[in-house]
Amino acid sequence: MNDRKLIDELLASISIHKHYPEGTAHVEIHGNRVIGVCLVDGLTVDSIEMKEGIGVTLRVAKGVKIKNPVHLCFGMIPETGVQRIEMKTVIEDDASVGFIAHCTFPNARKIDHIMQADITIGNNAWYSYMERHIHGDFGGIRVIPKAKVTLLEHARFVTEFELLKGRVGEIDIDYETVCGAHSVMEMKSRISGRGDDRIKIREAAVLKGEYSKGLLASNIALKDHASAEIYNDLRAEGAYAHGHVDCNEIVLGNAVAKAVPIVQVSNPKAHVTHEAAIGSVDSKQLQTLMSRGLCEEEAVDLILQGMLSQKN
């Protein structure tokens, strides 16, 4: 299959049936090969094919503010294979950019998607990364994204990971962030697991600089025999640093959920809070929806969708 057809299939699987609007940068990676690139001023993308994967460097130049979100599409059309990406992202001082990344494996039966990211956000820079996963119903995917993030002074970093369609099979997220003075970090995840899916999330952040702020938030919905282990680790070291950990998990059927919040303060002028909730759907909500004509399964699905769509 040629690159144009691969791009069309990838985009169709994420319900993008037309080309991107004019002035929108985008990159498509199928397997371990870049098959499409369109850039705007101030954004550079360099790639190198390796023996077992691909290395990609994304850079936004100093002072450049990219207006439209940059679209990234990672995926594989075949049923089996390994996608291994080593990604370095540098957002230089006073720059700003938002990325929308779609990871799509619509026919997967045995696929590994492995991402190792190194991200540096410069002084007074802003970077957002919204990652949306679209999978098939078989569940034969291992998703293993790992990232180390460094925020310099007055930097802002927002990332969201979503899996709302299809089954993951196995997911193992491991993100670490170090926050400089006056920086702001938000890491959020919204994941639905069913069948025998296995979900593990570790999100860790150190509020190192004074007046730094951080949020770790997870919304997880589990059905059937799915399981999840959520480790949120937030440590405040800088004076007047402020952070919050929020974990919500709903379990149905024979699903199993575990939440481990770790909060640590090593400066008397810092403050960190946390809350975690694990349980079934709210009985009053369920009864209300069923009284309006929904069957129990439909009502439960609607409640789960509402929980997963919450913006923390």
Secondary structure, 3 states (H helix, E strand, C coil): CCHHHHHHHHHHHCCCCCCCCCCCCEEEEECCEEEEEECCCCEEEEEEEECCEEEEEEEECCCCECCCCEEEEEECCCCEEEEEEEEEEEECCCCEEEEEEEEEECCCCEEEEEEEEEEEECCCCEEEEEEEEEECCCCCEEEEEEEEEEECCCCEEEEEEEEEECCCEEEEEEEEEEECCCCEEEEEEEEEECCCCEEEEEEEEEECCCCCEEEEEEEEEECCCCEEEEEEEEEECCCCCEEEEEEEEEECCCCEEEEEEEEEECCCCCEEEEEEEEECCCHHHHHHHHHCCCCHHHHHHHHHHHHHCCCC
